[in-house]
Amino acid sequence: MTGQPTFDKPFQDRLQELFLWRRDVRHFKTDPLPKGTLNQLLETATLAPSVGNSQPWRFVKVLDPVRRKAIRDNFEACNKDAMKDYEGERAQSYASLKLSGLDRAPAHIAVFCATETKVGQGLGQKTMPETLKYSVVSSIQTLWLSARAQGIGLGWVSIIQPDEVKKILDIPHKDWDLVAYLCIGYPEEEHKVPELVRKGWQDRLPLSETVIER
Ligand SMILES: Cc1cc2nc3c(=O)[nH]c(=O)nc-3n(C[C@H](O)[C@H](O)[C@H](O)COP(=O)(O)O)c2cc1C
């Protein structure tokens, strides 16, 4: 087929660097993204695989400052509550972590899964209905890497109450479940090592702990 790309060794090496340098970002510059960039990233996100080609991802661009503040307030409350699960040094360590970039990120995207979509006619979901949400996650990962390749950071916020977020955003679709709330913008710093590793919260696991053979 003409136009078929060749992913040569230099490209493979660069791609590996992209994986190594992708980071969950919580420290953002407030500079806005160039016009059209967010739409282009969302377009790329929709190239992700999905069960039965169901494309269940639904993206909500959260623009309204009042709604953004309500989301931030919900995060603050949930974060305070989560802190109670830890004691002593762990609690102090948790309190010192910055666990969202909601305060500064120029773009906020809430990502939902349309859990009753008829698109794809149920193919692949009978035995594993959860694959619909896995499909949405794959679109987020695609967006994440595409953003990083352009020097744009993404931070995934899960310390929020999905039903509250749905109310705050006035989502009329009963079957939409929240999968992620994303902060997107230019990072203040670039790092090869995850922030939670740098802060001594949780190290990376060696492959030997995550792979078994049968
Ligand atoms: C499903 C999911 C939810 C996450 N939620 C949060 C969150 O609420 N706050 C936060 O600071 N990081 C969150 N993260 C980011 C992880 O902490 C981060 O991916 C992990 O520490 C590894 O760092 P890295 O992404 O920079 O490699 C989340 C990541 C995933 C995949």
The ligand as an SDF file (V2000), in Angstrom:
LIG
                    3D

 31 33  0  0  0  0  0  0  0  0999 V2000
   -6.7670    5.9960   36.8970 C   0  0  0  0  0  0  0  0  0  0  0  0
   -5.7770    7.0040   37.4180 C   0  0  0  0  0  0  0  0  0  0  0  0
   -6.1760    7.9030   38.3880 C   0  0  0  0  0  0  0  0  0  0  0  0
   -5.2670    8.8380   38.9010 C   0  0  0  0  0  0  0  0  0  0  0  0
   -5.6800    9.7720   39.8230 N   0  0  0  0  0  0  0  0  0  0  0  0
   -4.7970   10.6840   40.2970 C   0  0  0  0  0  0  0  0  0  0  0  0
   -5.2090   11.7110   41.2120 C   0  0  0  0  0  0  0  0  0  0  0  0
   -6.3500   11.8300   41.6050 O   0  0  0  0  0  0  0  0  0  0  0  0
   -4.2700   12.5940   41.6210 N   0  0  0  0  0  0  0  0  0  0  0  0
   -2.9730   12.5180   41.2130 C   0  0  0  0  0  0  0  0  0  0  0  0
   -2.1650   13.3390   41.6180 O   0  0  0  0  0  0  0  0  0  0  0  0
   -2.5690   11.5720   40.3350 N   0  0  0  0  0  0  0  0  0  0  0  0
   -3.4550   10.6710   39.8630 C   0  0  0  0  0  0  0  0  0  0  0  0
   -3.0420    9.7560   38.9380 N   0  0  0  0  0  0  0  0  0  0  0  0
   -1.6510    9.7620   38.4740 C   0  0  0  0  0  0  0  0  0  0  0  0
   -0.8260    8.6890   39.1350 C   0  0  0  0  0  0  0  0  0  0  0  0
   -0.5320    9.0340   40.4590 O   0  0  0  0  0  0  0  0  0  0  0  0
    0.4620    8.5460   38.3060 C   0  0  0  0  0  0  0  0  0  0  0  0
    0.1150    8.0580   37.0420 O   0  0  0  0  0  0  0  0  0  0  0  0
    1.4640    7.5910   38.9430 C   0  0  0  0  0  0  0  0  0  0  0  0
    1.9090    8.1030   40.1640 O   0  0  0  0  0  0  0  0  0  0  0  0
    2.6660    7.3420   38.0350 C   0  0  0  0  0  0  0  0  0  0  0  0
    3.2280    8.5600   37.6340 O   0  0  0  0  0  0  0  0  0  0  0  0
    3.4150    8.9300   36.1010 P   0  0  0  0  0  0  0  0  0  0  0  0
    2.0230    8.9320   35.4760 O   0  0  0  0  0  0  0  0  0  0  0  0
    4.0490   10.2690   36.0800 O   0  0  0  0  0  0  0  0  0  0  0  0
    4.2410    7.8460   35.4890 O   0  0  0  0  0  0  0  0  0  0  0  0
   -3.9340    8.8390   38.4260 C   0  0  0  0  0  0  0  0  0  0  0  0
   -3.5650    7.9230   37.4300 C   0  0  0  0  0  0  0  0  0  0  0  0
   -4.4600    7.0180   36.9270 C   0  0  0  0  0  0  0  0  0  0  0  0
   -4.0300    6.0680   35.8400 C   0  0  0  0  0  0  0  0  0  0  0  0
  1  2  1  0
  2  3  1  0
  2 30  2  0
  3  4  2  0
  4  5  1  0
  4 28  1  0
  5  6  2  0
  6  7  1  0
  6 13  1  0
  7  8  2  0
  7  9  1  0
  9 10  1  0
 10 11  2  0
 10 12  1  0
 12 13  2  0
 13 14  1  0
 14 15  1  0
 14 28  1  0
 15 16  1  0
 16 17  1  0
 16 18  1  0
 18 19  1  0
 18 20  1  0
 20 21  1  0
 20 22  1  0
 22 23  1  0
 23 24  1  0
 24 25  2  0
 24 26  1  0
 24 27  1  0
 28 29  2  0
 29 30  1  0
 30 31  1  0
M  END
$$$$
